[in-house]
């Protein structure tokens, strides 16, 4: 993500100064991802609006995403609840992830 920001927003994030920190909640199935600043630092972005500076303190986090995990029965329930019918499932080679194909009913 930081490489993309550097490239597309003309920023100067030092990627080596951030660490990925995931948190998984088994009850809700939510996986939250953060980047943690490993030092006090300043990042600069350049845009049409000029120069923007962002300061980070050591251990400050950047919230990146929530990735929701579902059991197969929950995926099917979501399909039926949205007036779709599960047609086929495509699993990764370890059986950990699935893409579900649905059709409208």
C-alpha positions as CSV (number, residue, x, y, z in Angstrom):
1,X,0.0,0.0,0.0
2,X,2.8,2.4,0.9
3,X,4.6,1.7,-2.4
4,X,1.4,2.6,-4.3
5,X,0.9,5.8,-2.3
6,X,4.6,6.7,-3.0
7,X,4.1,6.0,-6.7
8,X,0.6,7.5,-7.3
9,X,0.5,10.3,-4.8
10,X,4.2,11.3,-5.1
11,X,4.9,10.5,-1.4
12,X,8.1,9.5,0.4
13,X,7.0,6.8,2.8
14,X,10.0,4.9,4.1
15,X,8.5,1.4,3.8
16,X,11.1,-0.1,6.1
17,X,9.8,2.2,9.0
18,X,6.4,0.5,9.0
19,X,5.3,-2.9,10.1
20,X,2.2,-4.9,9.2
21,X,0.0,-5.7,12.2
22,X,-3.1,-8.0,11.7
23,X,-5.7,-8.6,14.3
24,X,-8.2,-11.5,14.0
25,X,-11.4,-11.8,16.0
26,X,-12.5,-15.4,15.9
27,X,-16.0,-14.6,17.2
28,X,-16.9,-12.1,14.5
29,X,-14.6,-13.4,11.8
30,X,-13.2,-9.9,11.2
31,X,-9.6,-9.5,10.4
32,X,-8.3,-5.9,10.8
33,X,-5.0,-4.8,9.2
34,X,-2.9,-2.0,10.4
35,X,0.5,-0.5,9.6
36,X,2.5,0.6,12.6
37,X,5.1,3.3,12.5
38,X,8.3,2.0,13.9
39,X,9.7,5.5,14.6
40,X,8.8,9.2,14.9
41,X,8.8,10.3,11.3
42,X,7.4,12.7,8.8
43,X,6.0,11.8,5.4
44,X,5.6,14.3,2.5
45,X,3.0,14.0,-0.3
46,X,3.0,16.3,-3.3
47,X,-0.1,17.0,-5.3
48,X,-1.8,19.8,-7.3
49,X,-2.7,21.4,-3.9
50,X,1.0,21.6,-3.0
51,X,3.0,19.9,-0.4
52,X,1.3,18.0,2.5
53,X,3.3,16.8,5.5
54,X,2.1,14.0,7.8
55,X,3.8,13.3,11.1
56,X,3.7,9.9,12.7
57,X,4.8,9.1,16.3
58,X,6.5,5.7,17.1
59,X,3.8,3.0,17.4
60,X,1.1,5.1,15.7
61,X,-1.1,3.0,13.5
62,X,-2.6,3.4,10.1
63,X,-5.9,1.5,9.8
64,X,-5.9,-0.3,6.4
65,X,-8.9,-2.7,6.1
66,X,-11.3,-5.1,7.6
67,X,-11.5,-8.5,5.9
68,X,-14.6,-10.5,6.9
69,X,-14.3,-14.3,7.1
70,X,-17.4,-16.5,6.7
71,X,-18.2,-20.2,7.0
72,X,-19.7,-21.9,3.9
73,X,-23.2,-22.0,5.5
74,X,-22.9,-18.2,6.2
75,X,-21.9,-17.6,2.5
76,X,-25.0,-19.6,1.4
77,X,-27.2,-17.7,3.8
78,X,-25.9,-14.4,2.4
79,X,-26.8,-15.6,-1.1
80,X,-30.3,-16.7,-0.3
81,X,-30.9,-13.5,1.7
82,X,-30.0,-11.4,-1.4
83,X,-32.3,-13.5,-3.7
84,X,-29.4,-15.5,-5.2
85,X,-28.8,-19.3,-5.4
86,X,-25.3,-20.8,-4.8
87,X,-24.2,-22.5,-8.0
88,X,-20.6,-23.5,-7.5
89,X,-17.6,-23.0,-5.2
90,X,-14.0,-22.6,-6.2
91,X,-11.4,-23.4,-3.4
92,X,-7.7,-22.6,-3.2
93,X,-5.4,-25.6,-3.2
94,X,-5.4,-25.8,0.7
95,X,-9.2,-25.4,1.0
96,X,-8.8,-22.3,3.1
97,X,-10.5,-19.8,0.8
98,X,-13.4,-20.0,-1.6
99,X,-14.9,-17.9,-4.4
100,X,-18.7,-18.5,-4.6
101,X,-20.6,-18.4,-7.9
102,X,-24.3,-17.4,-7.4
103,X,-27.1,-16.9,-9.9
104,X,-30.2,-14.7,-9.4
105,X,-33.4,-16.5,-8.6
